Amino acid sequence: TTLDSKKCEQKTITYAPCVTRPSDPNDIVGPDAYGDERWIKAADPLAYMIRFENQASATAPAQVVTITQTLDADLDARSFRITGFGFADVQVQPGESRSFYSGRLDLRETQGIYLDVAARIDTTTREITWTLTSIDPATGDVPVDSSLGFLLPNDETGRGDGFVSYTVKPLRNVATGTVIDAQARIVFDSEGPIDTPAIFHTIDA
């Protein structure tokens, strides 16, 4: 605020910087099922995919995406296996059966960053956690520049779409009619958490 003593006028200048933000609709997709009760066989591994998107209306790419899900109590947490993850035109499928993953993708030529990906399950709490973190090659840390990130605002090419996928088996003693619930939570950077719509399946043992 400044004061013009000759005209006796006060002048106020307001500074309102533009805050860039990612934005994510999302869902979780389960195994193919039959009927309104979503019947599935107890003997088969159940395949799930958690999908997320940085909307076209977003003003920045997502730098860090964190996905969590607590497995239903009627699923065997020890049978959890990672089947893949991807975004835009990048898809990764681990070549062996594993319940955890840790790796780095080199995206320097296309996006000027590395992408560190980590996935694990805590068999005590039954919580699955995926973390996809953009890394500035110059600093070894999350980029300070908000224009650098692995998941760009979406367009007709699908460059803002991403997913993680896994399989898990029901407990051996699960009974016919048991309902398996699934819902995941996704966080983009420092934005608030967004839960996927909940889905369910019914076991036919």
N, C-alpha and C positions, 0 to 999 in steps of 0.2 A: 504494500500500500504506500502510495506517495501523496504528498500534499502540495498543491500549487498555492503558494502564499499570496501571489498577486490576484489570482481569480478566486482564491479561497475555495478551491474545489479539491475533492479527494478522489483519487483514481485507484481502483483495485484491479490487479491482473491475476487471473486464476490459471494455474498450471494443471492441466488434466492429462497426464500421459496415457497412451493407449496400452492396455494390458492385454498381452497375447495369451490365448488359452486354447488347449486342445478340448475336444468334446467327443463323448463316446456312448452311442447306443450299443447294446450287446444282448446276447442270449446264450443258452446252453441247449445242445441237441443231444438226445440219448439214442439208444438202439431202436431199430424198427420194432413196432409192437402191433398187437391185434386188438381191435375193438375199443370201445369207450373207456374200458378199464386199463387199457394199455398193457395187455398180457405179454410176458416174455418168458423164455425158458430159463430155469434156474441153473441148468448145466453149462450155459454159454457165458463166456466173458462179456461183460456189458461195455459197449463202446460209447464214449462221450466226447463231445467237442464243445469247447467254450469259445464263442466268437465275439470279437470286439471290433469297433470301427471308430476312427477319427473322422468325424463328419466333415462334409465339404464346407460347412459354415465355420469350421474352426479357424482360428487366426494364427495357429502355430502347430508344428508337428509335436507329437508326443515323444518325450525323451525317456521317461521311465513308466512302464506299465506293470502293475502288480495284480496278480490274479490269485484269489484264495477260494477254497471250497472245503467244507467239512463233510466228509463222506457219511452217508446214512449208516446208522448203527447195525443194519442188517447186511452190510457189505464187509468183505474181508479186506482190511486195510493192507495186509501183507501181500495181497495179490495185485496191488496197484502197479501198472506198467505204463510208461510213457510211450506214446505211439508217434508223436510228431508235434511240430509247431511251425508257424509261418506267418508271413505278412507280405502284401503286395505280390510280387512274383517270386519271392523267396520261400522255399519249403524245405524243412529239415526233418528227416526220419532217422532216429537212432538205429543203427544197424544191429543192435542186440537188445534182448529183453532186459530192461533196467527200471528201477524205481526212483532213480535220481538222474539228473543231467546237469552238466556244467560245461560251457563252451563259449568261444568268442568267434563272432562272424566279422570278417573284414569288409566293411562297406565304404572304405575310404574313396574308392574311385567313383562311386555313384552318389554318396551322401556325405562324404567327408568325416565319417565316424567309424568306430568299432561298435559292435553290439554284443554285450555280455548277456548270456541267457543262463538262468539257473532254475532248476525245478527239483522239488523234493516232497516227501510226505513224512509227517510226524505220526508214526503208528500209535503213539500214546494218545494224542489229541485227535487223530484221524484227519488232520488238516493238510490239504495239498496247497503248496505255494509255488507259483511261477513268478519270476522277476525278469523282465527284459529291460536292460539298462543301456542307454546310449553313452558312449565314452569318447571324449575329445582326445585324439591321438597326441596332441601337444601337451596336455596336462594330466592325462590318465584318470580324469574325473568326469562327472556329468558336465556337459558343455554349459558355459555361462551364456553363450549366444543362444537365445531362445529359438532362432531359426534353424538350429541344428538338432535333429531328432530322427529316429528311425521310422516313425509312423506318420507319414505326411497327411495333410487334409485330403480327404477322399475326392476322387473324380471318377469319370466313366471307365477308367482302366482298373479300378479297384485298388489303387495304391494305398488307400487308407484302411483296408480290411486286414484283420489279423485273426489268428486262432491258435489254440493249444488243444491237444487231444490225448486221451488215455483210455485204457481198459481197466476194469476191476471186476472181480467175481463176487457173487453172493456168498454168504456163509454156508457151510456144508449142510447145516441142519435147518436152513430156512424153509418155512412152511408155505404151502399154496395159499395165496391170498395176501401174502405179505406185501406191503406197499413200500417201494423204494423211492424216496424223495431226493431231488437234486436241485441245488441253487448255488450259483457262484457269485463272487463279489469282485468287481474290477475297479482299480484306481488308476487314473492318469495323472502322473506328476503329483502336484500338490492339491489337485481337485478333490472334491468329496467323493466317497465311495458310492458306486452304483451297483445295485444287485440285479442280476439277471431275473427274468421271469422264472418262477418255480415250475418244475416239471415233475412227473411221477410215472412209475411203472409198477405193474402188479405181477408178482412172481407166480409162475405155474411150475410147481415142483414135481 
